[in-house]
Amino acid sequence: NAIIFGKFEKVNEVYNLRVIVLDVKTGKYIAKSYDVFYRKVGLGLGAEANRNSREDFIAPGISASFDYNVFKKVSIGLKMFASYDVKAKNDNLLILEPLAFLRVYMVYHSGEPGTGVFLEGLGGVSIVSSINSDSNIIPNGGLGVGYRLPLKWFYMEPEIRFGYPYTYGAAVNLGFRF
């Protein structure tokens, strides 16, 4: 009833699978193209400065991230932030933030999926430890906006985030894409 054939090719860092179906009865062709992404996974490290409350000082921190590009414009992932607020109002605070995120790319960088301007929603917990008291676990949620600049197998990503319990943070992440 049908003959199916296709072509697999690389175009601008993206693999494309083109499938063509020939309907034997009518002689009509039906063609479909599917993009198969070349680099779907990102692993990164970053540096951040955040403010944990209106009273506290800006805390320096580090981050690690993992993300997977599910669709052309959507990725999911995990982040871990660690910051140390040495001038907190009550005490020196060590804050760990294991977070999950959902990211939507609004504008591609040069048409490449999984890059460019993004908005993301973050959710998880903040584990707040201090010298003078026990650790507290606080729900954590927020929004972020940033830009992923692809550099072949690498990326650079400036980002700002707002939420609770922190008030805001600014980070620069560097990582690998594969």
Protein Blocks (a to p, Z undefined) as FASTA:
>chain_A
ZZcddddddeehiacdddddddfknopacdddddddfblbdcddddddddfbfkbccddd
ddddddddfblmbccdddddddddfkbfkbccddddddddddddfbdgehighiajdddd
dddddddddfkbccdddddddddddddddehjaccddddddddfbfbdcdddddddZZ
